[in-house]
Amino acid sequence: MSVRADTTAPKPLRADAERNRRRIVDAARELFASHGIDITLDDVAAHAKVGVGTVYRRFSCKEELIDGVFEQRLEDMLRTAERALETEDAWDGLVQFLGDVCAGMALDRGLGDVVLGSDQGCRGIAEVRQRIDPFFVKIVDRARASGQLRPDIAVTDFYPVLGMIGASVEFSSAVDASNWRRYFTVLLDGLRGDGVPRSTLPGRPFTNEEVDVAKTALHRRRR
């Protein structure tokens, strides 16, 4: 009986090809972080200083590139979910997980797009998300069972909550990029069960002048 060689295994890239791939991924990571995932492969090629054809030889579509950039970030999120379940206090575990996710979104606009967006065409991200979801369900169920989370809150309520934090990050960025934590705390207090003490608000309220600066910057970005 003859044994045929496995010709399906991916061949290692040549050194120059691997360098180009690294430049493409690094460029995409920077653009995704600053502009979100609504960029083109042409934008990535220009930022990486390579030809558009080089990008398409490494990544046949933008979804493959999104997978290449963010799959490991979601793996890190999975580790965060696992640690949150190991936290002794159920509420602290929920806050720890949500806080880490929001902190990542605050630093990387593209991560926010991935967390709140569709997995269509991104097989790696979809696979990791399927592993994260059961952990998040347990995190929420545990906080609800402890009485520290409102009994009428569902897991799906947290997606709009994350969207609200994303909006707070965008609004605050021109004045104080870390002040999203103030509004995060306001939202957390709205999720608390009856009789649970309210938190001390971090950060500070913006002045009228700072609100004008933030609104102007937000309008400029959206034009």
C-alpha positions, 0 to 999 in steps of 0.5 A: 500500500503506497503512502501519499504525501499530504499536499494540503499542508500550507507551505511556509512563506518565503522570508520576504513574503512573511515580512510583507504579511507582517507589514500588512497585518501591522498596518491593518491593526493600526488602521482598525484601532484608529478608524474601525473596520470600515476601511478598505484593503487599498487603505491597508496597502497604502499604510503598509507601503505595499502594492494592493496586489500584495495584500490580495495575495495574502488576504483574499478579502477584508474578512480574512484580514479582520480574522488575522488581526482580531482572533487572538484578541478574542482569545484574550477575551476568553481568558478574561471571561474564565478569570471572571468566573473564578472571582469569588464575588459574582458582581466583581466578576461581572464588572471585571469582565465588562470593564476589560472588554470596554477598556479594550474597545476604548483603545481599539475602535476596531475591537468595538466593531468586532464585539458588536458586529457580525461574524459573517466571513470571519470564521476564526472570530466566530469560532472563538465567540462561540466559546466565549458566549457560554462563559458570559452567560454563566457570569451574568447568571451568577451575578443575577443569582447573587441578587447583585444584578437586577433580576430582569436583566438578560444577557442580550441587554449587555450588547446595547450597554456595550454600545452605549459605552462605545458612544461614551468613548467616542464622545469623550475622546477629544477631551479625556479619553479615560472618562468613559469609566464615569459613564460605565459606572453610571450604567453599572449602577442601573444594573444593580439589584435593589438595595445594593449600594451605589458606586462612587463615580470616577472621573469628573463631569465635563465643563460646558466648554469641554462638551462643546469641544467634544461635540465639535470633534464628534461632528468632524469625525462623522462628516 
